[in-house]
Amino acid sequence: MENKYQALQVIYDLVKDDPRPTNSALFPNEIIVRQPFAWDEVVVYLNQLKDENLIYVLQHGPTMIYLTDKGLELAVSCKQKGKNFMHAA
């Protein structure tokens, strides 16, 4: 099971109703509190998603997290195919 994809699912669920989901900024705590993992684990998963270009992390002032186009495509594709995010990519 790839726990990092749970973080991607949380991010997607938070921005999916926005007309421009890749422009929706999230604070890390919005993602962390919605996961069954420790804070330090979620940070590792977010860094892995960032390394795969699935999210963009802006660390100027408060840290903000954005879903990238690639991340949005993966999330939408998995949801449409009825795939579980744990087995994505």
DSSP file (Angstrom, degrees, kcal/mol; ACC not computed):
  #  RESIDUE AA STRUCTURE BP1 BP2  ACC     N-H-->O    O-->H-N    N-H-->O    O-->H-N    TCO  KAPPA ALPHA  PHI   PSI    X-CA   Y-CA   Z-CA
    1    1 A M              0   0    0      0, 0.0     2,-0.9     0, 0.0    86,-0.1   0.000 360.0 360.0 360.0 132.6    0.0    0.0    0.0
    2    2 A E    >   -     0   0    0     84,-1.5     3,-1.4     1,-0.2     4,-0.4  -0.823 360.0-171.1 -97.8  99.8    1.4    3.4   -1.0
    3    3 A N  T >> S+     0   0    0     -2,-0.9     3,-1.2     1,-0.3     4,-1.1   0.768  79.2  71.3 -63.3 -26.2    0.4    5.8    1.9
    4    4 A K  H 3> S+     0   0    0      1,-0.3     4,-1.7     2,-0.2    -1,-0.3   0.831  91.0  59.8 -61.3 -29.3    1.6    8.8   -0.1
    5    5 A Y  H <> S+     0   0    0     -3,-1.4     4,-2.2     1,-0.2    -1,-0.3   0.727  95.5  61.3 -74.4 -19.1   -1.5    8.3   -2.3
    6    6 A Q  H <> S+     0   0    0     -3,-1.2     4,-2.3    -4,-0.4    -1,-0.2   0.894 104.3  49.8 -66.9 -38.9   -3.7    8.8    0.7
    7    7 A A  H  X S+     0   0    0     -4,-1.1     4,-2.4     2,-0.2    -2,-0.2   0.914 110.3  49.9 -63.8 -41.8   -2.2   12.2    1.0
    8    8 A L  H  X S+     0   0    0     -4,-1.7     4,-2.8     1,-0.2    -2,-0.2   0.903 109.6  51.5 -62.4 -40.8   -2.9   12.9   -2.7
    9    9 A Q  H  X S+     0   0    0     -4,-2.2     4,-2.9     2,-0.2    -2,-0.2   0.915 109.4  49.8 -62.6 -42.7   -6.5   11.7   -2.2
   10   10 A V  H  X S+     0   0    0     -4,-2.3     4,-1.9     2,-0.2    -2,-0.2   0.932 111.8  48.4 -61.1 -45.9   -7.0   14.1    0.7
   11   11 A I  H  X S+     0   0    0     -4,-2.4     4,-1.4     1,-0.2    -2,-0.2   0.939 113.2  47.6 -60.3 -47.1   -5.5   17.0   -1.3
   12   12 A Y  H >X S+     0   0    0     -4,-2.8     4,-2.2     1,-0.2     3,-0.5   0.931 109.8  52.3 -60.4 -46.2   -7.8   16.1   -4.3
   13   13 A D  H 3< S+     0   0    0     -4,-2.9     4,-0.3     1,-0.2    -1,-0.2   0.838 109.2  51.3 -60.4 -32.5  -10.9   15.8   -2.0
   14   14 A L  H 3< S+     0   0    0     -4,-1.9    -1,-0.2    -5,-0.2    -2,-0.2   0.788 122.9  27.6 -75.4 -27.3  -10.2   19.3   -0.6
   15   15 A V  H X< S+     0   0    0     -4,-1.4     3,-1.9    -3,-0.5    -2,-0.2   0.510  89.6  98.5-112.8  -6.1   -9.8   21.0   -3.9
   16   16 A K  T 3< S+     0   0    0     -4,-2.2    -3,-0.1     1,-0.3    -1,-0.1   0.756  83.9  51.1 -60.6 -27.3  -12.0   19.0   -6.3
   17   17 A D  T 3  S+     0   0    0     -4,-0.3    -1,-0.3    -3,-0.1    -2,-0.1   0.519  86.7 102.4 -89.3  -4.1  -15.0   21.3   -6.1
   18   18 A D  S <  S-     0   0    0     -3,-1.9     4,-0.1     1,-0.1     6,-0.1  -0.583  78.4-129.4 -76.3 139.2  -13.0   24.4   -6.9
   19   19 A P  S    S+     0   0    0      0, 0.0    -1,-0.1     0, 0.0    -3,-0.0   0.801 108.6  29.9 -60.0 -27.1  -13.4   25.6  -10.5
   20   20 A R  S >  S+     0   0    0      1,-0.1     3,-2.2    -5,-0.1     4,-0.3  -0.679  74.2 176.4-130.1  77.8   -9.5   25.7  -10.7
   21   21 A P  G >  S+     0   0    0      0, 0.0     3,-1.0     0, 0.0    46,-0.5   0.763  76.7  60.0 -60.0 -27.9   -8.3   23.0   -8.4
   22   22 A T  G 3  S+     0   0    0      1,-0.2    47,-0.1    44,-0.1    49,-0.0   0.589 103.4  53.3 -77.7  -7.0   -4.6   23.5   -9.2
   23   23 A N  G <  S+     0   0    0     -3,-2.2     2,-0.6    -8,-0.1    -1,-0.2   0.406  83.3 106.5-101.3  -0.3   -4.9   27.1   -8.0
   24   24 A S    <   -     0   0    0     -3,-1.0    43,-0.4    -4,-0.3     2,-0.3  -0.709  61.7-148.2 -84.7 119.3   -6.3   26.1   -4.6
   25   25 A A        -     0   0    0     -2,-0.6     2,-0.4    41,-0.1    41,-0.2  -0.680  13.0-167.2 -89.6 139.6   -3.7   26.5   -1.9
   26   26 A L  B     -A   65   0A   0     39,-2.0    39,-2.8    -2,-0.3   -15,-0.0  -0.965  18.9-129.8-124.8 142.5   -3.8   24.3    1.2
   27   27 A F    >>  -     0   0    0     -2,-0.4     3,-1.4    37,-0.2     4,-0.8  -0.676  28.5-118.9 -82.2 145.6   -2.0   24.6    4.4
   28   28 A P  H >> S+     0   0    0      0, 0.0     4,-2.8     0, 0.0     3,-0.9   0.854 112.6  61.3 -53.9 -36.7   -0.1   21.4    5.5
   29   29 A N  H 3> S+     0   0    0      1,-0.3     4,-2.0     2,-0.2     5,-0.1   0.799  95.6  61.4 -64.6 -26.1   -2.2   21.0    8.6
   30   30 A E  H <4 S+     0   0    0     -3,-1.4    -1,-0.3     1,-0.2     4,-0.2   0.827 113.1  37.2 -65.5 -30.6   -5.4   20.8    6.5
   31   31 A I  H X< S+     0   0    0     -3,-0.9     3,-1.0    -4,-0.8    -2,-0.2   0.888 114.6  53.6 -84.9 -45.7   -3.9   17.6    5.0
   32   32 A I  H >< S+     0   0    0     -4,-2.8     3,-1.6     1,-0.3     5,-0.2   0.884 103.4  55.0 -61.2 -43.5   -2.2   16.2    8.1
   33   33 A V  T 3< S+     0   0    0     -4,-2.0    -1,-0.3     1,-0.3    -2,-0.1   0.651 103.3  58.1 -69.4 -12.8   -5.3   16.3   10.3
   34   34 A R  T <  S+     0   0    0     -3,-1.0    -1,-0.3    -4,-0.2    -2,-0.2   0.177  96.2  79.8-100.5  17.2   -7.3   14.2    7.8
   35   35 A Q  S <  S-     0   0    0     -3,-1.6     7,-0.1     2,-0.2     4,-0.0  -0.910  74.0-134.5-127.1 152.5   -4.9   11.3    7.8
   36   36 A P  S    S+     0   0    0      0, 0.0     2,-0.3     0, 0.0    -3,-0.1   0.204  79.3  92.8 -87.5  17.6   -4.3    8.3   10.1
   37   37 A F  S    S-     0   0    0     -5,-0.2    -2,-0.2     1,-0.1     2,-0.0  -0.713  83.8 -95.4-110.8 160.2   -0.5    8.9   10.1
   38   38 A A     >  -     0   0    0     -2,-0.3     4,-2.2     1,-0.1     3,-0.5  -0.323  39.8-108.7 -67.7 155.6    1.8   10.8   12.3
   39   39 A W  H  > S+     0   0    0      1,-0.2     4,-2.1     2,-0.2     5,-0.2   0.897 118.5  51.9 -53.2 -46.9    2.8   14.3   11.3
   40   40 A D  H  > S+     0   0    0      1,-0.2     4,-1.5     2,-0.2    -1,-0.2   0.829 108.4  51.6 -65.7 -31.3    6.4   13.3   10.4
   41   41 A E  H  > S+     0   0    0     -3,-0.5     4,-2.2     2,-0.2    -1,-0.2   0.918 108.4  50.8 -67.9 -43.1    5.1   10.5    8.2
   42   42 A V  H  X S+     0   0    0     -4,-2.2     4,-2.8     1,-0.2    -2,-0.2   0.884 106.3  55.4 -63.2 -38.0    2.8   12.8    6.3
   43   43 A V  H  X S+     0   0    0     -4,-2.1     4,-2.2     1,-0.2    -1,-0.2   0.906 107.5  49.9 -60.7 -40.9    5.6   15.2    5.7
   44   44 A V  H  X S+     0   0    0     -4,-1.5     4,-2.0     2,-0.2    -2,-0.2   0.925 111.5  48.6 -61.7 -44.9    7.6   12.3    4.1
   45   45 A Y  H  X S+     0   0    0     -4,-2.2     4,-2.4     1,-0.2    -2,-0.2   0.894 109.8  51.5 -64.3 -40.8    4.6   11.5    1.9
   46   46 A L  H  X S+     0   0    0     -4,-2.8     4,-2.3     1,-0.2    -1,-0.2   0.902 109.5  50.5 -63.3 -40.2    4.2   15.1    0.8
   47   47 A N  H  X S+     0   0    0     -4,-2.2     4,-2.4     2,-0.2    -1,-0.2   0.878 109.5  51.1 -64.8 -37.1    7.8   15.2   -0.1
   48   48 A Q  H  X S+     0   0    0     -4,-2.0     4,-1.4     2,-0.2    -2,-0.2   0.912 110.6  48.2 -65.2 -42.4    7.4   12.0   -2.2
   49   49 A L  H  <>S+     0   0    0     -4,-2.4     5,-2.8     1,-0.2     6,-0.8   0.889 111.5  51.1 -63.5 -38.8    4.4   13.5   -4.0
   50   50 A K  H ><5S+     0   0    0     -4,-2.3     3,-1.8     1,-0.2    -2,-0.2   0.917 107.0  53.2 -63.6 -43.7    6.5   16.7   -4.6
   51   51 A D  H 3<5S+     0   0    0     -4,-2.4    -1,-0.2     1,-0.3    -2,-0.2   0.794 109.1  49.8 -62.7 -28.4    9.3   14.6   -6.0
   52   52 A E  T 3<5S-     0   0    0     -4,-1.4    -1,-0.3    -5,-0.1    -2,-0.2   0.345 115.5-118.6 -89.5   5.1    6.9   13.0   -8.4
   53   53 A N  T < 5S+     0   0    0     -3,-1.8    18,-0.4     2,-0.2    17,-0.3   0.804  80.7 123.1  60.5  31.9    5.6   16.4   -9.5
   54   54 A L  S   <S+     0   0    0     -5,-2.8    14,-1.9     1,-0.2     2,-0.3   0.682  77.0  21.9 -92.7 -22.0    2.1   15.5   -8.2
   55   55 A I  E    S-B   67   0A   0     -6,-0.8     2,-0.4    12,-0.3    12,-0.2  -0.946  70.4-138.2-137.4 161.5    2.0   18.5   -5.9
   56   56 A Y  E     -B   66   0A   0     10,-3.1    10,-3.0    -2,-0.3     2,-0.6  -0.982  14.5-156.5-119.7 131.9    3.8   21.8   -5.6
   57   57 A V  E     -B   65   0A   0     -2,-0.4     2,-0.6     8,-0.2     8,-0.2  -0.947   2.3-163.2-114.3 119.6    5.0   23.1   -2.3
   58   58 A L  E     -B   64   0A   0      6,-2.9     6,-2.6    -2,-0.6     2,-0.4  -0.900   5.5-175.1-102.3 116.6    5.5   26.8   -1.8
   59   59 A Q  E     +B   63   0A   0     -2,-0.6     2,-0.5     4,-0.2     4,-0.2  -0.481  41.2 117.3-113.2  61.1    7.7   27.6    1.2
   60   60 A H  S    S-     0   0    0      2,-0.5    -2,-0.1    -2,-0.4     0, 0.0  -0.952  92.3 -27.4-127.4 109.5    7.6   31.4    1.3
   61   61 A G  S    S+     0   0    0     -2,-0.5     2,-0.2     2,-0.0     3,-0.0  -0.714 138.2  10.5  78.9-137.8    5.9   32.6    4.5
   62   62 A P  S    S-     0   0    0      0, 0.0    -2,-0.5     0, 0.0     2,-0.2  -0.519  97.8-104.2 -70.0 142.2    3.5   29.9    5.6
   63   63 A T  E     - B   0  59A   0     -4,-0.2     2,-0.4    -2,-0.2    -4,-0.2  -0.450  40.8-167.9 -66.1 133.6    4.0   26.7    3.6
   64   64 A M  E     - B   0  58A   0     -6,-2.6    -6,-2.9    -2,-0.2     2,-0.4  -0.959   7.9-151.1-125.8 144.6    1.3   26.2    1.0
   65   65 A I  E     -AB  26  57A   0    -39,-2.8   -39,-2.0    -2,-0.4     2,-0.4  -0.959  11.9-173.7-120.9 133.2    0.6   23.1   -1.0
   66   66 A Y  E     - B   0  56A   0    -10,-3.0   -10,-3.1    -2,-0.4     2,-0.4  -0.953  26.2-122.5-124.5 142.9   -0.9   23.0   -4.5
   67   67 A L  E     - B   0  55A   0    -46,-0.5   -12,-0.3   -43,-0.4   -43,-0.1  -0.706  32.7-138.0 -78.1 131.6   -2.1   20.1   -6.6
   68   68 A T     >  -     0   0    0    -14,-1.9     4,-2.7    -2,-0.4     5,-0.2  -0.386  24.1-105.4 -84.3 169.7   -0.2   20.1   -9.9
   69   69 A D  H  > S+     0   0    0      1,-0.2     4,-2.6     2,-0.2     5,-0.2   0.912 124.5  50.8 -58.8 -41.8   -1.8   19.4  -13.3
   70   70 A K  H  > S+     0   0    0    -17,-0.3     4,-2.2     2,-0.2    -1,-0.2   0.905 111.0  47.9 -63.0 -42.4   -0.1   15.9  -13.2
   71   71 A G  H  > S+     0   0    0    -18,-0.4     4,-2.5     2,-0.2    -2,-0.2   0.899 111.8  49.8 -65.1 -40.9   -1.5   15.3   -9.7
   72   72 A L  H  X S+     0   0    0     -4,-2.7     4,-2.9     2,-0.2     5,-0.3   0.920 110.0  50.8 -63.4 -44.1   -4.9   16.4  -10.7
   73   73 A E  H  X S+     0   0    0     -4,-2.6     4,-2.6     1,-0.2    -2,-0.2   0.917 112.0  47.0 -60.6 -43.8   -4.9   14.1  -13.8
   74   74 A L  H  X S+     0   0    0     -4,-2.2     4,-2.4     2,-0.2     5,-0.2   0.931 114.0  47.4 -63.6 -45.2   -3.8   11.1  -11.7
   75   75 A A  H  X S+     0   0    0     -4,-2.5     4,-2.3     2,-0.2    -2,-0.2   0.928 115.1  44.4 -62.8 -46.6   -6.4   11.8   -9.0
   76   76 A V  H  X S+     0   0    0     -4,-2.9     4,-2.8     2,-0.2     5,-0.2   0.913 113.0  52.0 -65.2 -42.9   -9.3   12.3  -11.6
   77   77 A S  H  X S+     0   0    0     -4,-2.6     4,-2.0    -5,-0.3     6,-0.3   0.916 111.3  46.5 -60.1 -44.9   -8.2    9.2  -13.6
   78   78 A C  H  <>S+     0   0    0     -4,-2.4     5,-2.3     1,-0.2     4,-0.5   0.909 113.5  48.4 -65.8 -41.9   -8.2    7.0  -10.5
   79   79 A K  H ><5S+     0   0    0     -4,-2.3     3,-0.9    -5,-0.2    -2,-0.2   0.919 112.1  49.1 -64.3 -42.9  -11.6    8.3   -9.3
   80   80 A Q  H 3<5S+     0   0    0     -4,-2.8    -1,-0.2     1,-0.3    -2,-0.2   0.853 113.1  46.6 -66.4 -34.6  -13.1    7.8  -12.8
   81   81 A K  T 3<5S-     0   0    0     -4,-2.0    -1,-0.3    -5,-0.2    -2,-0.2   0.486 112.2-120.6 -85.3  -2.5  -11.8    4.3  -13.1
   82   82 A G  T < 5 +     0   0    0     -3,-0.9    -3,-0.2    -4,-0.5     2,-0.1   0.708  58.6 158.0  71.2  19.3  -13.0    3.5   -9.6
   83   83 A K      < -     0   0    0     -5,-2.3     2,-0.4    -6,-0.3    -1,-0.2  -0.426  46.4-116.7 -76.4 151.0   -9.4    2.7   -8.5
   84   84 A N    >   -     0   0    0      1,-0.1     3,-2.1    -2,-0.1    -1,-0.1  -0.747  18.8-133.9 -82.7 131.5   -8.3    2.8   -5.0
   85   85 A F  G >  S+     0   0    0     -2,-0.4     3,-1.6     1,-0.3    -1,-0.1   0.743 101.3  72.6 -58.5 -23.3   -5.6    5.5   -4.5
   86   86 A M  G 3  S+     0   0    0      1,-0.3   -84,-1.5   -81,-0.1    -1,-0.3   0.734 104.3  38.8 -66.3 -19.1   -3.6    3.0   -2.5
   87   87 A H  G <  S+     0   0    0     -3,-2.1    -1,-0.3   -86,-0.1    -2,-0.2   0.130  91.3 130.3-115.5  19.1   -2.8    1.2   -5.8
   88   88 A A    <         0   0    0     -3,-1.6   -83,-0.1     1,-0.2    -3,-0.1  -0.270 360.0 360.0 -74.5 159.9   -2.4    4.2   -8.0
   89   89 A A              0   0    0    -15,-0.1    -1,-0.2   -84,-0.0    -4,-0.0   0.484 360.0 360.0  50.9 360.0    0.5    4.9  -10.3
